[in-house]
Amino acid sequence: MEPSKREERRKIFRQELFTLKEEGYLSEAIVETVAKAHHQYHLDLLKHERIPIQTKNTEPVKKIAPKPQKTKKVLTAEEIRERNITWSLNIGVIFLLIGGLFVATSNWESMTSVMKSGSIAVVALMFFGIAMLAKKVLKIEKTAFAFIVLGSLFLPIFILSLGWFGLLGGYLSINGEGRYLLGMLGNIVPVIVYLHFAKNLESRLFVWFSYVSVSAGAAFLLAGLKLNVDFFYFGMMLFNVVLIFIYHQLKGKETYKLFTIEFVPYIQVNLVLCTLFMLFLYDNEVLYSFNLLLTAVVYLSMMYVSGRKEYHFIFSVMIVYGAYQLIENSFLDYFGEIVYALIGFAFVFIPKALDNKFSLDRVFQYTSAIISGLAFIYISLEGILLRSGSPSLVLMLAYFIIAANFIYLAYSSGKKLFPYLSSAFMASGLYEAIPLVLWKIEGIDISLSIFCSGFLLFTLIGVVRVKWLSIIHTSSKDVGLAVMAAAIMSAILFNQWWELGVMLLLTVMVTYLILKKEAGVNFKEMAHWTLPVSLGFSVVSFGQELNIRNEYYSVEFGNAVNFAAGAILVVLSAVLWKKWSEKKLSKTSLYSSASLYAIAIAHALFGPVNQLWVQPIIIAIGVALYFYLYKKIGTEWAPFLVSINTMLVYFSVIHSVSLKVEFGQLTSSLMATTSAVFLLGIAYLTRKIDSVLSAAFVWTGHILYPIALAATLVLYHTEALYSFAISLIVYGLSANLAKIEWNIKIFLYGAFTSLFLLISTGMDKWLDSVVGLYEFPITAAFILLFSMLVKDEYKKRTAYYLIPFAFFGIGCLLWTYPFNWQPYIVIVAYTLVTLLYLHKTKWDVLGIIPLFFLFAATAQFSYLGDLTPVQNLLLSGGLGILMSAIGHKVYEQLIIKGTNLITIRIDGYTIISFLYFWLMYFFMDESLWSHALPGILIAGNFFLQRKRVPANFSVLIGIIGLAYLLQPYYAIIGLLDIPLLWEREVQVLPIIVLVIFIRRLLKGRYSQITKSIEWAVLIIVSLLLIQDGLASNTIYDAIILGSLSLLSMLAGMYLQIKAYFFTGAGVLLLNVFLQTKPYWGNMPWWAYLLIAGLILIMVASFNEWHKQKLLKGETTFITVIKEKTIDRIKRWD
């Protein structure tokens, strides 16, 4: 290598290396080591170049040309055209064939046998005739070949039909004694035609037709001689020998090259065909199995001789199927499981028998694995279905053989899957071995047996180190754990509680072994949690067994005591683990005990338990346990467990006392809310002793307080007055003591809500005669007064509550019944004050909400009040005009942008004015003006907004206003008496006028969109007019529709607009088509098929004729007219 190139490569390598270090992909130490090694390598190269090298005369190395990459063939335009012609011709022929067959077979039952076979012959001749037409006249080679194939396939069908219909006599019929001779004739006679086409067309397909027909004919000939099955098979093999001899005689001759090239693959396929013929013609399972095994050996020999590796697939299938037939139909069935396992194992050693000539070790290893897996599934299902799950020595040995097979595969291939499969099969063998060893012991359930198999697999193979089983140590541990987990789930599913307790105790041993023997971090992390959980749940499982066996224990103590005992045992184990220096295990035990005791408390609250003394004791012990957990661990969530359990102790003691002492209604109403006050009192007293614990009591108390107040309101209603008075004080003090902003807001809003509920319950208790939710405006007045008296900070906080409260209050006042002038005036005043407050606080963007509520109040008052429809119409219209005027006066534009959401200004008055105009529709009477006025006002209001929106939307607003004018138009014509003949035209033609005006307004903008809309409108209108004409079915509708379509065509031609011209033309043609329906509507369906077939054939023929004209350089008259017409129409709009 030249020094300059070597130095350049050296610089590039060092540059890339240091770039990897700078980007963080390699550490500095690795970069330094690699740089030194590369430098030394560079020096060694320089030193090596100084030593003279003796040259030798070597032959030039032949360069192998790179294999060209296969690219997808892209069809040319001419090829695509030829393909389309071919498809048109094929489809046309199929249509003709279907139609012709229907005409021919409509009277099939009345036809004679000669006519039926003759019909098949005619079909074959027709295919050949079409092939000749396509080849000689149309020059379409592919189509001609396709029809030759179809005609050739009909030849054996024709011969067989002669036998089927008995035209050759009873002997050569399908059920006669000469039926095999008939089969031979049906295959041999067409061979002459196949050989002719194979030679003339040079077609490989007809070569194969010839070969397969000869094989089938030979098979039927031997079957017709009524030979035994062994002589039949001998005859077929002799037939193959004759074919091979003929092949050797002809393979050097050029005349028969087409046949000799296909002979080698054919003779291989012929072996399979011989076996299939024997299976079809004879029925002997044992002999059939030997033939399959012999065929498999033949394929193995062919692979050895010819070197074709793919034969091993056929060999494998043949050997497995042959072995299955032999085992199931001979004495080997008694120990078939072992034989199946050995067959899978034997595949591993086949490459050694072939001296590893073909490098098929990996292939046969996979084959062995697949066959062994299938054997495992088969013998397992057979053991379940036939032996009903009883222990079996044969099945155990089969499992161990399969496991040994996969152990060998694991060593040979190195695949990660094989060790796990070995362990799974080993576990299956252990499962079968357990009942065989412990057959005298009764009562061992299937779940416990499965668990024991996993336990033995984990300990004996996964933990105990055996040298020749070292490859499955890890997999045995994984599979053993999975099996034990599945057994535990099974025991839980089938309520096997004492067995589950035993499994969990053994799990404690397993997890401890993992902690001591396992090096993996994930396993150890899992074991740290699994050990205490298993220990606790083992106690729960034994306790559940006691629940089932002792009814008194189940009712008085139940699962609450079971889980509590398990949790306490885990806590005691945590103490022991800490003494034995297992700190992490001690910590996880404490966490596990907390979870177990939480379940115990849940059972104490909701499960069967003595509520007088067992329930309070369990919950009180929980307070002590969680306090101990808090002191030992010190996590942030532990104090909450203490506070929550303190709350539960409070309620449990109250409930226990209530079982002996009866409380009054006032006392009962204070019970729930005083629990939160009790927790907040504890928090206040402990705030200086333990701030973390105090904070937990504060959170728990304030979360509980609203829930308790809501429950008190639902259960006691007016008696909740005193609870809300206390909550007003508590929330006020809390807001005063709070330091964080969001805490201050929550407590302040809690005080406001308590004030509202205090006023509400007070009014219900002392002013129950007042009808209406007037506590909302009264509370809003008090909050507004509070906002005026406090500082600016509290004014901002109050606004965030007062505004949503006002909205909600106005909405609630709408539900007042009866809704008369009094609630309506209150809502109007409430809304005006709210709007003034919104303007003062600069929250105009929310003004649309009270305006909408005012509209809803007006609508409700209009329906429930005493006004007449005309008065309601004028009231709604007047308020709408007033709202629109106010909007124009206050706001210059509909939407004024701001820096944020609050500073945005929206003209809610104008928006709500549309709702008032819409409300007018509900109060229309018989007069025309009342039907037209709402639509005119809405359209006019749209036109008034054109200068109040951005310029981009001004045209859109005008289009909407123009389009809405259709509503009053349709309202008026709906009241007028229009003749039925012109009714549809009066309805749909204004839409076309609207589209024309829209195009004028847009002045060329959005031309593509408007053209699409114009097309859609014209098509829809045309369809509606056509439907109207079909519904009435009169000559006048046809004249009107034709006149309109003709007018559309003339307008399209004059204005050069495609939409009007083509729509008019289409409607005109459709009108003619529909008017002539009585003439073509009664034709049978097969006539359509015949017409369609003829059209397709004519089109294909015309295209082929046109193609030939173009090849000669001629231009047809039709092409000239087509090009001129298309060029002129392209210039239209």
Secondary structure, 3 states (H helix, E strand, C coil): CCHHHHHHHHHHHHHHHHHHHHCCCCCHHHHHHHHHHHHHHHHHHHHHHHCCCCCCCCCCCCCCCCCCCCCCCCCCHHHHHHHHHHHHHHHHHHHHHHHHHHHHHCCHHHCCHHHHHHHHHHHHHHHHHHHHHHHHHCCCHHHHHHHHHHHHHHHHHHHHHHHHCCCCCCCCCCCCCCHHHHHHHHHHHHHHHHHHHHHHHCCHHHHHHHHHHHHHHHHHHHHHCCCCHHHHHHHHHHHHHHHHHHHHHHCCCCCCHHHHHCHHHHHHHHHHHHHHHHHHHCCCHHHHHHHHHHHHHHHHHHHHHHCCCCHHHHHHHHHHHHHHHHHHCCHHHHHHHHHHHHHHHHHHHHHHHCCCCCCCHHHHHHHHHHHHHHHHHHHHHHHHHHHCCCCCHHHHHHHHHHHHHHHHHHHHHCCCHHHHHHHHHHHHHHHHHHHHHCCCCCCCCHHHHHHHHHHHHHHHHHHCCCHHHHHHHHHHHHHHHHHHHHHHHHHHHCCCHHHHHHHHHHHHHHHHHHHHHCCCHHHHHHHHHHHHHHHHHHHHHHHHHHHHHCHHHHHHCHHHHHHHHHHHHHHHHHHHHHHCCCHHHHHHHHHHHHHHHHHHHHHHHHCCCCCCCHHHHHHHHHHHHHHHHHHHHCCCCHHHHHHHHHHHHHHHHHHHHHCCCCCCHHHHHHHHHHHHHHHHHHHHHCCCCCHHHHHHHHHHHHHHHHHHHHHHHHHHHHHHHHHHHHHHHHHHHHHHHCCCHHHHHHHHHHHHHHHHHHHHHHHHHHCCCCCCCCHHHHHHHHHHHHHHHCCHHHHHHHHHHHHHHHHHHHHHHCCCCCCCHHHHHHHHHHHHHHHHHHHHCCCHHHCHHHHHHHHHHHHHHHHHCCCCHHHHHHHHHHHHHHHHHHHHHHCCCCEECCCCCCCCEECHHHHHHHHHHHHHHHHCCCCHHHHHHHHHHHHHHHHHCHHHCCHHHHHHHHHHHHHHCHHHHHHHHHHCCCCHHHHHHHHHHHHHHHHHHHHHHHCCCCHHHHHHHHHHHHHHHHHHHHHHHHHHCCHHHHHHHHHHHHHHHHHHHHHCCHHHHHHHHHHHHHHHHHHCHHHHCCCCHHHHHHHHHHHHHHHHHHHHHHHHHHHCCCCCHHHHHHHHHHHHHHCCC
